[in-house]
Amino acid sequence: MAELPRNNPKKALLSAVVAGALTLGFAGMMFRACSAPAKQQAESANQALEMVDSLASRLVLGLDSDATMQYGTPSGAVVTVSQSAPRRAYRSGSMTYISTPDGTFLCQIGPAPSPTKGKKPTTVPVMCQEGPGADTMSPTEAKAISEAFGGEFLAPEAALGRLATIAQGQGARAGASKRGDAQCVSVTATGIRTETACVNPAGLLAYFQGTSDAGKTTELVLQYTTPSVSEEAFQPPRAVGPSPTPSTAKASKK
């Protein structure tokens, strides 16, 4: 994990730019950079980079705020993102990825064992892998987050990293648009399909259509957000026990 000063969203975003380069592949980027004249390369990429940088500056403000966001994915799965710099947590129905300076946790919930006839329902297991703490997102972590959620999801800052990397490609072009109250930038380059990211006035990723850090085409839609976050969001999940039956519920009240 990268060791950078804490509470520095600008450096977190720079790390995400590097993470975006992983998906395209450094070899491919170098080939395109060398195959075009230096002047042409600079002219084609500068405008696109400036537009991505302008959008990234909006996201930087959001990275330093407390927020809880809910994203929809192509398969219908929902990923909840909780952030309170420098802590981040990502949760779906069966997966949890938590990153804090004190440690990182990748946890899988279930599936629940089949009930045995004549016995009470079994506790749903939770399996967690613990890693070293992190203050900012590294390329390795960005890819791990994406893979943990089936390749459909990527961290908000990694989405801008994708666009920044594409903007450095041969024949890079960019365009601006709006999606509701969110500002959007779409970027493409020679041999690369157009990818789009939108950031709302609160500095939160509102929409992304492109490629995840796991290399899978995806689309993220911000469904819900609140400017607060629970401390429980940064705690690893625990084993889930069976719901109490009416008889045990009455007994517990006595």
C-alpha angles and dihedrals in degrees: 000000000000116000108219132147113285123251092026108130093174091062090044088057092048089054089052090054088059089046089056090055090061093066095051092042124239092241092058092046092050091049092053093044093052096043094062127065111262094240093048091046093051094046094048095046103039098071092046092048091049091053092048090046090053091052091044091055088061091051091049090064091052094049090065095053132083111252145150117212133184119207129192118216132202094263092053094255117138123221119196116207120200120188134182106155123283091010122079134177132186122193138179131167093282107014135062128183117184125182123188135148088258097054148318125246131196109189133180121200119212149283094217115238116250110268116253117231111258094013133097119261113279122245113262106246125233119203117194134185115202125208138175120293123266133201096192137017119273126197089253093053093046090055092045091053092050094048092046090063096047096268092288097103136058131179115265094245091049089058090062088045089059092054093045091053093049089049088063093057128102114283092007114184131179138190135190128225142152132249107190105305093338124105113229136198124192120198133188137168138184109303093004126103119234115274124194136200128182127197122195127219090269090061095251127134104256100176141003131182117179140062127336124223087258088062097251125131108245147162125214123195123189105231102172140003138178128185093236138071134203121236087225088067089075095050120094113250119259130222110284115231127207118280112258116259118233091259095052091043091056091047092053091056093056 
